[in-house]
Amino acid sequence: MGDFIVSVILIAVIGAAIIYIAKEKKKGNSCIGCPYNGSCTKNDCKNSHK
């Protein structure tokens, strides 16, 4: 029974992460989780705030 509960919790966490990523991608955010997300363009997000 304990394995089942752990499996359900793990699936819920992974599912929530996938839903969050999908929502952020729909908004057009290219760097999910980046504090500079709103100020970057798609092509230079990784290089614009070094």
C-alpha positions as CSV (number, residue, x, y, z in Angstrom):
1,M,0.0,0.0,0.0
2,G,2.9,2.4,0.8
3,D,4.3,1.9,-2.7
4,F,1.0,2.8,-4.2
5,I,0.8,6.1,-2.3
6,V,4.3,7.0,-3.2
7,S,3.6,6.2,-6.8
8,V,0.5,8.4,-6.8
9,I,2.3,11.3,-5.2
10,L,5.2,11.0,-7.7
11,I,2.8,10.9,-10.7
12,A,1.0,14.0,-9.3
13,V,4.2,16.0,-8.9
14,I,5.4,15.1,-12.4
15,G,1.9,15.8,-13.9
16,A,1.9,19.2,-12.2
17,A,5.3,20.0,-13.6
18,I,4.2,19.1,-17.1
19,I,1.1,21.2,-16.8
20,Y,3.1,24.2,-15.6
21,I,5.6,23.9,-18.4
22,A,2.9,23.6,-21.0
23,K,1.1,26.7,-19.6
24,E,4.3,28.7,-19.7
25,K,5.1,27.7,-23.2
26,K,1.6,28.7,-24.3
27,K,2.3,32.2,-22.9
28,G,5.4,32.3,-25.0
29,N,8.0,32.3,-22.2
30,S,11.2,30.8,-23.5
31,C,13.1,30.6,-20.2
32,I,10.8,28.9,-17.8
33,G,11.9,29.7,-14.2
34,C,14.3,32.4,-15.2
35,P,13.9,35.6,-13.2
36,Y,14.5,37.6,-16.4
37,N,11.9,35.7,-18.3
38,G,9.8,38.7,-19.3
39,S,12.8,40.8,-20.6
40,C,14.4,38.2,-22.9
41,T,13.7,37.4,-26.5
42,K,13.4,33.8,-27.7
43,N,16.9,33.7,-29.3
44,D,19.0,35.5,-26.7
45,C,17.5,34.5,-23.3
46,K,20.5,32.4,-22.2
47,N,23.0,35.2,-23.3
48,S,21.2,38.4,-22.4
49,H,21.7,38.4,-18.6
50,K,25.2,37.1,-18.0
